[in-house]
């Protein structure tokens, strides 16, 4: 008797699990998206006002590379960040499109090199954080706050959140295999209709766990 096709067996088992969870066929398909874990290098998000101060009146960000999340891109434009004691990071990439607030996201080692003491914060939670000066080809822009170390987080659609049994603001775990083997115990769940299933960690965290294209990863509640 021929062995059953493995892919077919997995598909049938998955469908049974989703039915027990009360997910529709469309929701099940969305929740079955493969897990993507990406390392997010230092970057900044800017308002249109800040972009025009730095690059000139009427300037619009130019997409250089489209990112995994729909509509998000790494812009061609970069700025120079001036930190405490005039220490700088040049070619700090801007991510678009423009947002309603200005935010710089650094890894821990970036912050140390600049002389910053930055808190770990969810994106957008910048109250009480350090500021900095940004320099562009047309001017300087002073941020009174907004320099953070971004909290490791997972982007989930509502169907993905239902699949994992979480809601926005919950903490999840990311298990990373490979030669080192690390588990991140405080991974913030962010849920939105526009999101595709993706985890973001920074360069320090990616290097610490030896994350590579073939490293096995598992997202857990």
N, C-alpha and C positions, 0 to 999 in steps of 0.2 A: 504494500500500500504506500503510495507516495506521501512524503512529508508535506504538511500544509505550508503554504507560503508564509514566511515570517512577517513580511510587511502586511499581509492580509490579516494575520492573527492580531498584530499590534493594532491595526485599524479597528477591528471588531471590538477588542478589549477597550480601547479608548472610547469608542462610541457608547459602550455600556456604562463606563464610568461617568461620562458626561450626562447621559440620560438620568443616572441616579442623582447627579448634582442639579438636575433641572435645567440644563443648558439646552438652548435650541440648536439646530443644525448649524446655523450661521454663527452662533456664539461659539460652538464647539470648534468650528474651523478656525475662528480667530484665536481662541485660547490655545489651539495647537501650534501656534507660531513657534518657530525655534527660538531658543534663548540666545540672545546676542549680548556679549559683554565687551564693552569698549573702554579703552583708556583715554581719559580726557586730559589733554595737556593744558597748561596754563593758557588763559584767554580772558577776554573781556566782552561784556554786553553793554551797549551804549544806546542812549536815546538819540533821536534824530537831531536834537539841539546840540548835543555833545559832538556828534559827527560833523556838523556844520562848523562848529568852532574849531575843530581839529583839522578839517580838510577843505573848508571853504563853504560859502553860502550856496545852498541848493545841492550840495554833494549827496549822492546816494551810494550806499554800500554796493560793491560789485561782487557777485558770487564767484568764488574760485573753485570750491568743491562742495557738492551737496552732501549733507550728513544723513545719518540713518533715519532720524525723525523727519517726518514730512514737512517740507517747507523751510527747514533749517539749513544754514550753510556757513562754511568758513569763508570769510570775505578776503579779497585780495589786499584790503587795507590792513595795515598794522600800525601800532603806536609804540612810543617809548614810555615806559613806566619809571617815574622817579620816586624812589622810596626815601625812608629816613636816612639822614646823613648823606644825601645825594647819591645813594647807590641806585643803579639803574638796571632795567631789563629792556633790551631793545627788541624790536620785531614781535611785540605782543599781539597775537592774532585777534581780530575782532570777529565775533560770530553774529550772524544776522538771522532774521531781520531785526531792525531796531526794536528796543523794548521801552517800557515806561519808566525804567530806572537804570542807573549805571552801576555795574557790578564787575569786579575783577576777581577771578578765581585762580588761586595759586596752590601749588602743592606745598607741603610743609618745608621741604628743603629750599624751595623758591623763597618762601617767607623768611627763613633764616638768613639766606644770602642777602636779602634786601634790608634786614634789620627789623622786620615786622613781627609782631605777636598777633596772629590772626586766629579767630575762633572758627570752629567747625559749625557751619550753618547750612540749612536748606537754602536753595536758590530763592532770592527775593527777600530773605529775612536779614536785612543789613543794619537794623537799628543797633547803635552802639559799637559798630565795627570801625576799624581804622580807615582813614582816607589816604589819598595819594595824589600825585600830579601826573597827568598824561600829556605827552607832547606829540603833536602831529606836524605835518608839513606847513600848516597854515596858522597854528596857534597852540596855546596851552589850555588845558581844561583841568580845573581843580575839583577833585572829589572829596567832600568832607567826610564821607563814609562809603562803605561798599566793598572793601577788600576782605575776602573770606577764603577759607578752605572749604570747598563744597563737600557737604555730607555725601558719602556713598549712597546711591539711590537707584531705584528701579522704576522705569517708565512702564506702565501697564494700561491697557485698554480696560474698560469695564468688564469685558468677558475674561480677560487675563486675570483680573482681580478676583472675579468669581471662581475661576479655576483654582487659584491659589488660596482662596478663602480669606482675602485681606481687603481692607479699604484704605483710601488715601490717608496717609499719616501713620499707618501701622509700621512696625519694624519687621523686616524679614531677615533671612540669612542667605548668604551666598557661599557655597562650598566650592572651593577651587582645588582640583586635584593636581597631578603632576609630581615632580620630584620634591617639591617643598610641602605642598598640602596645607592650605590655609582656609579657615572659615571666618568670614566677616559676619559678626553677630548683630550689627546694627545698621541694616540696609533700609533706608527710608522708602516706603512705597508711595509713588506718585501716580495718580489715576486720572486719566482724561480720555475723552472720546477720540482725540486725535493721535494718541500715543500708539506706537508699536513697541512690542516687548523688547526692552533693552535695559541693561545695567550699565551705569557709569561709575568708574572708579578713577582716581587720579594717577599720575605717573609714579609717585612714590608707592602707592598701594599696588599698582600693576607690577612694578619691579620687585616689590617685597614678596609677592606670591608667584613670581616667575610666569606671569600670564603670557601665553603665546597663542597663535592661531589654532593649534591642536590641543590646547590644554582643556581637559574635561571640566565642566562647570555645572553646578546644580543650584537652582533657586528654591529656597524652602521657606515655609511660613514661620 
